[in-house]
């Protein structure tokens, strides 16, 4: 099974996508299952993981309602309010009753406090996630990788994946300290990494050679058993499109064994999210 481990849907009228503004003209409209399914079929993608794009429980419920209607939406990564631990725990217990809730993602890249993820008050929420067998999507950037390393040390039994390769500075063609940080995480922690979101981090007019060193590094340090393909659609549409991204990933995986390609293109996501 080929799985897109990272995609979104949104309806602007819902009003909780604070980051989604008219300046992002290419993606400032509604995107739903009918928009994505033909792209999946053309690319030979069998199913997806639908990931939160708004900091609201209402959006998680919205995504779960979509997943109920479309069997190819295999799982939902939602959101709870970590800053209100008692409510977060109650929401986790309630939402986890839905069989397609597979994980949680706070938008940590948008939080001014880079050590937010290490606040002691959040500990009961992470403990409840582990009790409910939910995964954690880490939406990081370079400046968040050191706090994330401490977080991974604190919760070694929490299944974690780094979204979008931690958004390296591709537009500036800067590898460090990102490369060393990612290598340390891969060596010291049983963490996965999503091969997604990279064209968005490249400069306008990018070429494949701009992105390839970052992909090669992630594949090298995490290995094919801990990397999973994702599109980050429709954010992907800002600087690429679905067919192009699949072609790029297939090209980067050329030369890998059939088993390794299958792992990256779906088996790893299935093992991580679906058990």
N, C-alpha and C positions, 0 to 999 in steps of 0.2 A: 504493500500500500504506500502510495506517495502522498505525503501530508505537508501542507503549508502550515507551519507551526506558529505563524504570526500574521493575522489579518484583523481588520476592523470593519465595522459598519457604524454609520451614524445618521441621525435625522436632525437637521439643524433646529427644527421647531421645538425639540426637547429642551434646548437652552442651557445645557450643562457642559458644553465643550468650550471651556474658557480659553483654551489655546487656539481654537479654530476661528480665525478672523477673516474678513473679506480680503485682506492682503494676500492670503493663500488662495488666490483665485482659482487655480486648477483643481483644488479639492474642496472649495467652499460651496458644496451642494450635498444633497443626500446621496448616500451610497448604501445599497442593500444587496440582499442575496441575488436578485435578478441581474444585477450589474456584474457580480463576480462569477456566477456559475458558468457562463460561457467561456470565460478565461480559464477556469479550472479544467473544463472539459478539453479545451484546445491544447492545454499543457500536460494533460494526462495526470492531473492532481485529483486524488480520490476523496480527500477530506481536509478539513482545516481546524485550527484552534483559533477561536474568536477571542480577541484580547481587548480589555477595557481601554477606552479613550477619554473617559470623563471620571472625575473624582466624586462619584455618587453611587449609592446603592441602587438607586432607581435605574441607572444605566445597566448595572449588572442584571437586574430583573428584566430589562428590555432585551439584553443579549440572550438570556436564558429562554425568553419567549420565542426568539428567532430559532434558537437551537432545537426547541421542541418541534418546530415545523419543518426543519430541514435536517435530514439524517446525516448529511455530509458535513455539517458543523458538529465535529466530534467532541469538542469540549469548549468550555468558557473559562477564561481567566478574568476574574472580577475585581472588585474594589470594596474595602471596608474602611471605616474611619479609625485609623490607629490612634489618633489623638483623643479619641473617646473610647478607651479600652472596653468598658463594660458594654457599650452599645456594639462595638466591633465584634466582641465575642458572641453576643446574642445574634447578630446578623450572620456571623459565620455558621453558627449552629443551625439557623433556619435555612440559609442558602445552600448549605452542604447537603440538605435533604434532597436537592435536585441532583440527579445522577450525572448531569453534564457540567456541574461546577467542578473544575479540576485544579484551580489555583487562584492566587490573589496577586495583584500588582498595585502598589502605591506609586504615584508619579514622583519618585524621589528626585529626578533631575530638575524639577521645578520648585524644589524646596530650598530656601536660602541657607538653612542650617545643614551643612554638608555631613554633620554627624547625627542627623535626625534619626537615621536607621538604628543607631546605637542607644537611643534613649531607653533607660530602664523601664519606663512606664509601658513601653510597647511589648515587653517580654511576655506577659500573659497572652497577648494576641498571637504571637509567633508560636507559643506553646500549644495554643488551641489549634492552630493550623496543622501542626505536626500530629496532634491527637486525631484530627479529622482527615489526615493523609492528604492534605492540600499542598500544592507546590508554590514556589515563590519566584516570580519574574522580577529580576533586578534591572531596572531601567537606569543604567549608569552612564557616566561620562568619565573622562580621565580623572577629574578632581574627586570623583566619588569612589575610585577603585581602592584606595587605601582604607577608607571606612568600610567598604564592602569586604575587604580581606579580614578585618577584625570581626565583622558580622558573620562571615563564613566560619571563622574559628569558634565563635560563640554558639552557633547552631549547626554543628556538623551533621546532624540527622535530618535537617530540613532540606528537602530536594529543591535545588536552586538552579536557575538558568540566567545567564547574562544576555539581555536583549541587545540586538544590533551591534554585537562585538564591542559594546561600551562606547560606541560612536567615536572612533578615532578621528584625528584631525586630518582627514584626507584632503580637504580643500587646500590646506597649507603644506601638504606632503611632509608632515611631521610624524615620525614613528615613536619617538620617546617623549615621556616615560611610559606611554601606553604599552609598548611592546614588552618591556621588562615586567610591568605590572601584570599583564595578562599571562605571561610565562610563569610568574610566581603563583598566581591564582590556580592555573592549570596544574602545576606541580604539587601544590600543597593542599588542594581542596577537590573534592569530588563534585565539581560544578560543571554544568553544561554551558554551551555558548550558541546563540542563534546567529546563523549566517543570513543576516537581513539588514535592511535599512542603510546600506552603505552608499548607494548612489545619492541618497539625500545628503550625505556628509561630504560628497565630492563637490568640486567647483563646477559652476555652469560650463557646459561644453566639455565635460570630462571625457576621457577615453579609458578603455579597459585597463591599460597599463597603469593608470593612476590608482586603481583600486586593488589590483592583483597582489602587491606586496602585503597588504593588510589581510587579505584572504589567506594567502600562503602561510602567514604567521599563525593565524588562528588554527588553521588545519594542522600545522606542524605541532603547536604546543598542546592543543586539546586532543588531537587525534580524531580519526573518523568515527569513533564510538561515542564522542561527547559533543559533536557539532550537529545542529539540526537546521535544515532549510526553512526559511520563512520569507515572506514577500514584503511585509509591512504595507500591503495594499490597504487603502488607496493612497496613503502617504507616499508610496512608491511613485505615484503619478506626478509628483512634483518635478522629478528629473529623470524618469524612466517610464517603463510600462511593464505589464506582466510578462508578455512573451519575451521581451528583451532580458529581463532579470532571470527567467528560467534558462534562456540560452547561455547567459553568462555563467550561471552556476554549473550547468552541464559542462561548459568548457573548462572551468576550473577543476572539475572532478574527472576530466578525461585522463585516463591513465590509472585511476584508482580501480581496485578490484570491484567486481559486481557486488560483493557483500558490503564493501565499504560505501559504495554509492547508494545502495539500498538503505544502509544505516543512516546516512546523512539526509537522504531524501524522504525519510518517513519512519524507519524502524526506531530511530532514537526518540523521535517525538512520541511515538506510540508507547514506548517503554516508559518514558518520563511522565507523560501526562495521563495515559490511559491504563497503565499497569499491565 
